[in-house]
Amino acid sequence: MMIPPAPPAADLIHLRDGLRSGAINAVDLLAEMRERARRWDPLLGSYLSIFDEGALAAAREHERAREAGEVLPALSGVPLGIKALFATVEEPANAQSLVLDPRRRVGADADAVARLRAAGAVITGHNTMVEHAMGRPDPAKPFPIPRNPWDLTRWPGGSSSGTANGLAAGFFAGGLGTDTTGSIRIPAAMCGLTGLKPTHGVVPTGGCLPASPSLDHAGPIVRSARDARLLMEVLAPGFDAATPADPLRIGVPEELLTAERGVSDDTLAAVRRALGLLSERGYHIEPLALPEFDELISLTFCIAVAETYAEHAERLRTQWNDYGRSFRRLIVLGAAIPGPVLAGARERIALLRRELAERLAGFTAIATPTWPTGAAPYAASSIPADQTNFTAAWSALGFPSLSLPAGFDENGMPVGLLLTGVPGSDATLLGAGEALQEVDDTHLRAPNLEVTAAGDPGPVPDPDRDAEITGATIAPADQAPWLAALGLTLDAHEYAVIEATSRALFAATAPR
């Protein structure tokens, strides 16, 4: 069913300007957003924790400083949501997991959060996410399950799920997420938002729990590219905010925009429409082959599962059942990747990074869909290779990558345009996003929650619930050697899922 959108929403900069002028009162704005969350969050599952006391104090401080005529910092009074992978002074990160990382920072903000708070931001709370930033939420665990605000029966994307769906629902004005294989860009696309994975290392990750350390990025989820630029100027002091006039070339790997890759007609039409608008703004759209695409995805997932497994290997042996099913079944695949294979993957990525940086040097960006379709109906699948992951191709390379709202599919679900450039071209990508959004207001469309929430969406599907009560088990001696090393006696259904996930992941990510 096509869901009519709500009236256009204000982006962060619009709210920031109103707060500065006094046209918007920070305390009233926070109260309004709190009331929206009180009403709708039980359905949407955006918040793990709400920081009422600290947020109200920050909003009042903005009003005091404004009334006193003081110089206001860049984000003074602006409400922001924070992914639960980041530590805050209010509470340490918990990664939406029952298994807590002993290295989590207690009593202090993560570096990126500290920069936002120092700029006057009102930190509203910790947002829901996929456990330890991998897989899908497990309905059997005692955490809220985030839903898509455009359709409560659908997945909002992950792993920065609650930061995206809460922003789309109007619970705060912007958010801080992380991206390892697409965790900022995918939920941004599926919730109709703008999301930037910056050049690797530009935004600090200190105080952020690691997923795959060499792939982890921190960055903004916002409504507009100009919002992202403002947050980047705060998150990365010295960020080059100047946007070069040249080159104005966008390469399109046409061989990837096919039904074989799962790209829907609606998604393709929206992407081409957005590129057409950029063409009208002076960008030259031209073919650019990307024969390394499948290899890049394969290398990214190889590194991601190996590094994440290394982060959790010891705790998996002792706390297997405390982890969510999707997470443990995915990252255990890292045990199947020998050290020499991982080393070879890193060497190959280093070579491809140099080669692709040279090839893309004459382009503003290379363009693909962010995801091949709009958000799919919610399912607790643990297999990440069901659809082509266009975002993952750029993750191990560390290239900056920007997802922009491009339109809607036939179900009324948002779809995204992905622009990726060479390292250090973050500001140039944002310039392209700003050029698009100056002539297109898709990014300001918001879900109509009155319509979305009509009726009971029912529980999130849990296809494993009945399959795991047979009582049958698989002893280590009967398991694949790479899995037997864990020494776990696994439920027979779980063992079958892990084997199927292994085959699907490595087959789908192997070079074609």
Disulfide bonds with the S-S distance in Angstrom:
none
